[in-house]
C-alpha cells in the first residue's frame, strides 16, 4: 500500500491512539497483557502520558490511524540494561493485515530507535501462530517460553519471548 503515512504519535494523537488501543484489546484480547476493561478506565491524559514515556509510531491512511507500535526502555538509568527496548504494543486493524502495513510499521519503529538500543524484545502468546510467523519474518527469534506467563479469567497462557538484535541487521 503506497498511500500509507507513518509518523511519531504525539499528544494531539492521544484520542486516536486510545481508540485504536481499545479496539485492539477487544478484537485481539489474547495478544495483549492489558485487558479492555483496564485500559477503558484510562483517560486521554493517561494516554498522553504513555505517548510521552514510550515511543509510539502510527500508520495512517487518509488521516485514519490504522496501526500503531510502541516501545519503551524497561529500566532507564540502568547502564547495563540501556541497550534493550521492549515492544509494548503492536496492532494493525484486521483489514490491513494482508497488506505490507505491519512490516512497514515495524521498519518505521526500528528506524526511530535511539542509537544506544541494540536489542529489541517482545512477547507473544503461545498458539498465536500468525503473530509468531510475522515477528520471525521481520527478524525476531524465539529465546524462550514462559509457562503460564499470563492469566485471564483463571486461564493460563504461555508467553513466547522473542528478541531482535538491531546491530546485527
C-alpha positions in Angstrom: 0.0 0.0 0.0 1.7 3.2 -1.1 -0.7 5.6 0.4 0.3 4.9 4.0 1.8 7.6 6.2 4.0 6.8 9.2 4.8 9.3 12.0 5.6 9.5 15.6 2.4 9.8 17.7 2.2 12.9 20.0 -0.1 14.5 22.4 -2.5 15.5 19.7 -2.9 11.8 18.7 -3.8 10.5 22.2 -7.5 10.2 21.4 -6.8 8.3 18.2 -4.3 6.1 20.0 -6.7 5.4 22.9 -9.5 4.4 20.4 -7.2 2.1 18.5 -5.8 0.5 21.7 -9.3 -0.2 23.0 -10.2 -1.7 19.6 -7.1 -3.9 19.7 -7.9 -5.1 23.2 -11.5 -6.0 22.1 -10.5 -7.5 18.8 -7.4 -9.4 20.0 -7.6 -9.8 23.7 -5.1 -12.6 23.9 -2.4 -10.6 22.2 -2.0 -8.0 25.0 -1.2 -8.2 28.7 -3.7 -5.4 29.4 -7.4 -6.0 29.3 -10.1 -3.9 27.6 -11.6 -3.1 31.0 -8.3 -1.9 32.4 -7.5 0.4 29.6 -11.1 1.6 29.1 -10.8 3.2 32.6 -7.8 5.2 31.5 -8.4 8.8 30.4 -7.0 10.6 27.4 -4.5 12.2 29.7 -3.2 8.7 30.7 -2.6 8.0 27.0 -0.8 11.4 26.6 1.5 10.3 29.4 2.1 6.9 27.7 2.9 8.6 24.5 5.4 10.9 26.3 7.0 7.9 28.2 7.1 5.4 25.3 8.0 6.0 21.7 4.9 5.3 19.6 4.6 5.3 15.8 1.4 5.3 13.9 0.4 4.2 10.5 -2.2 6.4 8.8 -4.3 6.0 5.7 -6.3 9.1 4.7 -5.8 10.6 8.2 -7.2 7.5 9.9 -4.9 5.7 12.4 -4.9 2.1 11.2 -2.0 0.7 13.1 0.4 1.5 15.9 3.5 0.2 17.6 5.3 1.4 20.6 8.4 0.6 22.7 10.0 1.6 25.9 13.2 1.1 27.7 12.4 -1.1 30.7 14.7 0.4 33.2 16.0 3.8 32.1 19.1 4.9 34.0 20.5 1.4 34.4 23.6 1.4 32.3 23.8 -2.4 32.0 20.2 -2.5 30.5 20.2 0.7 28.4 20.8 -1.3 25.2 17.4 -3.0 25.4 14.0 -1.8 24.3 10.7 -3.6 24.6 7.8 -3.6 22.1 4.9 -2.7 24.4 2.1 -2.8 21.8 1.8 -3.7 18.1 -1.6 -3.7 16.4 -2.8 -3.5 12.8 -6.5 -3.3 12.1 -7.6 -6.7 10.6 -8.5 -5.4 7.1 -4.9 -4.1 6.7 -3.2 -7.3 7.9 -2.9 -8.8 4.4 -1.0 -5.7 3.2 2.5 -4.6 3.9 1.4 -2.2 6.6 2.6 -4.3 9.5 6.1 -4.9 8.0 6.5 -1.2 7.2 5.3 -0.2 10.7 7.9 -2.4 12.3 10.6 -1.0 10.0 9.5 2.5 11.0 9.6 1.7 14.7 13.1 0.2 14.4 14.3 3.1 12.2 13.5 5.5 15.1 15.0 3.6 18.0 17.6 5.6 19.9 21.2 4.8 18.8 22.0 3.0 22.0 19.2 0.5 21.6 20.8 -2.6 20.0 18.3 -5.2 21.2 14.5 -5.2 20.9 12.4 -7.6 22.9 8.8 -8.6 22.7 6.5 -11.4 23.7 3.5 -13.1 22.2 1.1 -15.7 23.4 1.8 -19.3 22.6 -0.7 -20.5 19.9 -0.8 -17.2 18.1 0.9 -18.6 15.0 0.1 -15.6 12.8 1.9 -13.2 15.2 4.8 -15.6 15.7 5.3 -16.0 12.0 5.2 -12.3 11.4 7.7 -11.5 14.1 10.0 -14.2 12.8 9.6 -12.7 9.2 10.8 -9.3 10.4 13.8 -10.7 12.2 12.8 -11.7 15.7 13.9 -15.0 17.1 12.4 -17.0 20.0 14.7 -17.1 23.0 12.3 -18.8 25.5 8.9 -19.7 26.7 7.4 -18.6 30.0 4.9 -21.2 31.2 1.8 -19.6 32.5 3.1 -16.2 31.5 -0.3 -14.6 31.7 -3.7 -15.4 33.3 -7.1 -14.2 32.4 -10.4 -15.4 33.9 -8.5 -18.3 35.5 -7.0 -19.5 32.2 -3.2 -19.5 31.9 -1.4 -18.9 28.6 2.3 -19.5 27.9 4.2 -16.4 26.7 6.8 -16.7 24.0 9.7 -14.3 24.4 11.5 -13.0 21.3 14.5 -10.8 20.5 15.8 -8.9 17.5 19.4 -7.7 17.6 19.4 -4.4 15.9 23.1 -4.0 15.5 23.2 -7.3 13.5 20.6 -6.2 11.0 
